[in-house]
């Protein structure tokens, strides 16, 4: 670069403390392209999510999905050569959706106390609501997240974060719960999670309640982390021309998350695969 601005190579080499023979030897022998055969596979895995994914995710898919022995650093070099860069989470410049409706009762303690580890599926669950700007309006995702296997066990996408959405969500969750399950469901202090219907339905499903403290998102960090990955890989920087298209593609992404997106903590397994293995033992 400096040589192109009129600086003589000999002067630059003396300043850098390099021998001229080493410089011209490097010019005559371009760098070796390592593991070029990984590029088509890396591109295929990258394309599974609208905004791509990171090198750790691609490596797990190469190892467990395609049987390739490869290190994370090699995958990172391949991605850089291909121009594939995973988007980095940035602060949201807009005010995020908040479901807190004042102290209306129905509050419970926080027995979870940020202990998000679980011995197996359906022991600790997380619930929250995420807002998206879609086609000049808004859409809301309400998921229930299993902290053991990082599976989005139940979810509902709606134009409104109302109780009808919560009723559909718990109907889906009730169909998934195995016999004898007695999980803790952790949430924030949103009005939906303190509604009398919500409390009675959770009691009917034999689900215990846990709540974050007001204004403390770290108490619900496990579910917030899922939203962060989802927005990075699916939503950030994209425009949707209709709510229907957004909902369809988000449903597809969540199915991808559960069935194909591999997790380091699960030793390279996808969430549904981990749940099936855990419940079979």
Secondary structure, 3 states (H helix, E strand, C coil): CCHHHCCCHHHHHHHHCCCHHHHHHHHHCCCCCCCHHHHHHHHHHHCCCCCCCCHHHHHHHHHHHHCCCCCHHHHHHHHHHHCCCCCCCCCCCCCCCCCCCCCCCCCCCCCCCCCCCCCCCCCEEEEEEEEEEECCEEEEEEEEEECCCCEEEEEEEECCCCHHHHHHHHHHHHHHCCCCCCCEEEECCCHHHHCHHHHHHHHHCCCEEEECCCCCHHHHHHHHHHHHHHHHHHHCCCCCCCHHHHHHHHHHHHHHHHHCCECCCCCCCEHHHHHHHHHHC
